[in-house]
Amino acid sequence: MLFAEQLALTDRGLHYGDGLFETMAVVDGRVRLLPRHLHRLAHGSARLAIALPDLSALETALQEVAQSMGEGVLKLIITRGSGGRGYAPPQDAEPTLILLRYPQNLPTLDDAQAGIVLRLCTLRLARQPVLAGIKHLNRLEYVLARAEWHEPEIAEGLLLDTQGELIEAVASNVFIVKSGCIFTPCLDQCGVAGVMRAEVLACAERLGVAVGEARLCLDDVLSADEVFLTNSLHTIRPVRVLHEHREWAVGALTLRLQHALWGALCV
């Protein structure tokens, strides 16, 4: 069986967060953006030197589960496997694959257009280029950042790094719009390169909109014409309010991207 039904107490994912994960939307019986998820998984496993099963077999297995679900969320966790005490990775470790199924209704385009309230987190992300971009299991910074607020009206928290650069939100990537151009933070020092972030970058290019990565700070957010967040489940969410800092109307370029993205995803 490809996916484990039990987890060994010696698994390195449990002891050290030694692994990767992907959170995937299931729509109409298929995994949305599955090629992008698999590409990121392969990139992350190469970075951590974790052996992956055959990707075509993994793709088939995920699609079979998605077809049986219809709609919901799949979370795939891959750990290095079991090992003895100590940090040194065992040479003969067999990776553990865990697949969690969450039947639930996903946000609609109407939901996405409503806009959200964002706050600025106190926590600052540490820089570690070796882990930058990949979706590894060490998420304690994000756990602490998400613990900073309990107000139900606040949907997300904005994260800067220890040098004051804008990186992302707790569970989303961030984009700003200035003078008709779209910018998203560079993720070469820390942060997660989201699959929906990559899809939005590609979508903007197809529309002929100037788009690119840049080194941004909080002032760039505060002076932006529009701000929106992306992740694999919510697609694009306009930011209406940065709590105690700034308010925005839902912008025309954000809405244009939303409609184009939803059209591409529904093909």
Order of alpha helices (4+ residues) and beta strands (2+ residues): alpha-beta-beta-alpha-alpha-beta-beta-alpha-beta-alpha-beta-beta-beta-beta-alpha-beta-alpha-beta-beta-beta-alpha
